[in-house]
Amino acid sequence: MSNNTVIQTPETSLRQALTTSDHLDVSAEGDLLIEGASARGLIEKFGSPLYVVSEATLRANYRRIKSAFEANWPEPVNVMYAIKANPNTAVRAILHQEGAGGDCFSMGEIQATFDGGADPEKIVVNGSYKPDDVLQRAIELGLTINMDSEEEVDAVERIADKIGKSVRVAIRVKVLPEEYFKNFTSDCFKRPNFFQGMQRSKWGETVNGAKRIIRRLQNHKNLRLYGYHTHIGRASRDPNMFAAIGGELARNIGALYAETGFAPTMVDLGGGWARERDPEASGDVVNPHPIEDYAKAVCDAMAQQFHEVSMPLPQVWLEPGRYIVGNAGVLLTSIGLIKRDDELGFTWVNVDSSTNNLLQVDLFGYTYKAIAAEGMARPITQNSDLVGLTCVPSVFVRDCPLPDVKVGEIVAVLDAGMYAEAKGYHFNSLPRPATALVSGKFSWLIRRRETVQDVFATMVLPERLRPEA
Ligand SMILES: Cc1ncc(COP(=O)(O)O)c(C=O)c1O
């Protein structure tokens, strides 16, 4: 072995993967620290498995995306946290303190948003079909409704007229920049014919549909046309994709302005902003593009189109979910059983959670980074499959580089802040983990651990089927 050979340890592996807003470190004893709290201390206090949210990371991510867009856009920027990514009320409350707006999809998401605190002026409601009760609540609260179709205008009109209240509305537009997408392969969604998929997707109105809505709503009694919306999602980490979408959206908005005279107050660009550490792209790599690259690419592309038709610049609204909460969350899970098969040459490290608690692995094949959270100075000696409890394979990480771990030790899966708690489900009747918030060395329970009784709390067994005592 040459003197220059660096021995890989969980600590070196963590340091290689750190991004600007992570608050992860290693203590002198070799334990993972989330802000100032050790993984071991958190598990002793709250039990295992455990989602942990770093308050400092949340705040840093919100501030960074806000200033990235403000630096590139002269009009106000409204960063609306997409609560679907993590509906925890404490997460919402922290972001409300920061001044974040919000994107909601359902009655539940409206409730979660307002439970944590919200300024109605900065909140939008999305969805291809919003049931009447959702529309009514949105209008009563004074939220902006991003309408998905001409058909939805009827529903919003009916309810606004019924309760006699005016409402701000925007039009979700189907944006199809064919030039960019004709030979496009997503680094995230493994599906062929992406462009046809975009055409076929249920979301948004065509430009002609948008024109009919504008004509219909000019001088409307209760529906005040406020702007436009689109959302493509985390289809690529290429800033040019966001520029293509923003440019094409702005070109269409400009053409509609030239034809109808409607100058929007805001343009809502949706979510999907790629993060720095990026399991979405199925690689243990750090995204070379900081958020500032995306902000510049999309803002430049839009400004150019608006200038061409001399349209006043609108406000920019955004709906980031993953960018804000992704790396703010870590899933801590304890090793329960280590199975070695010398004949086949495999080792399976079984932990006490499952991909039920990190569903993006099963749904989209995201490749998360998992590291031993104790004894982090030990050399990595094995590549074992890190597997969970359920009867689907539940492989958190295939060939996970680990030291010589033992039963009872903790493993940390990074980037569990997004779409983990939100999509967690009860397969194999497993109760869901608790969630703790960390700020400095302090920690609080922000979601209690479920019990088996919770899993069955909504089931009703008819009297006649009850087993005899
Ligand atoms: C309309 C809309 N806005 C925002 C988001 C949040 O996206 P992300 O978490 O990728 O930023 C989504 C995600 O599905 C969405 O559908």
The ligand as an SDF file (V2000), in Angstrom:
LIG
                    3D

 16 16  0  0  0  0  0  0  0  0999 V2000
  -47.4140   21.7750   -8.7700 C   0  0  0  0  0  0  0  0  0  0  0  0
  -46.2290   21.3660   -7.9720 C   0  0  0  0  0  0  0  0  0  0  0  0
  -45.4790   22.3100   -7.3960 N   0  0  0  0  0  0  0  0  0  0  0  0
  -44.3840   22.0080   -6.6580 C   0  0  0  0  0  0  0  0  0  0  0  0
  -43.9910   20.7040   -6.4770 C   0  0  0  0  0  0  0  0  0  0  0  0
  -42.7760   20.4220   -5.6560 C   0  0  0  0  0  0  0  0  0  0  0  0
  -41.7650   19.8730   -6.4280 O   0  0  0  0  0  0  0  0  0  0  0  0
  -40.3100   19.6550   -5.8520 P   0  0  0  0  0  0  0  0  0  0  0  0
  -40.4220   19.0180   -4.5460 O   0  0  0  0  0  0  0  0  0  0  0  0
  -39.6750   18.7980   -6.8570 O   0  0  0  0  0  0  0  0  0  0  0  0
  -39.6740   21.0050   -5.7770 O   0  0  0  0  0  0  0  0  0  0  0  0
  -44.7380   19.6700   -7.0800 C   0  0  0  0  0  0  0  0  0  0  0  0
  -44.3380   18.2710   -6.9280 C   0  0  0  0  0  0  0  0  0  0  0  0
  -44.9260   17.3480   -7.3680 O   0  0  0  0  0  0  0  0  0  0  0  0
  -45.8940   20.0070   -7.8340 C   0  0  0  0  0  0  0  0  0  0  0  0
  -46.6480   19.0670   -8.4080 O   0  0  0  0  0  0  0  0  0  0  0  0
  1  2  1  0
  2  3  1  0
  2 15  2  0
  3  4  2  0
  4  5  1  0
  5  6  1  0
  5 12  2  0
  6  7  1  0
  7  8  1  0
  8  9  2  0
  8 10  1  0
  8 11  1  0
 12 13  1  0
 12 15  1  0
 13 14  2  0
 15 16  1  0
M  END
$$$$
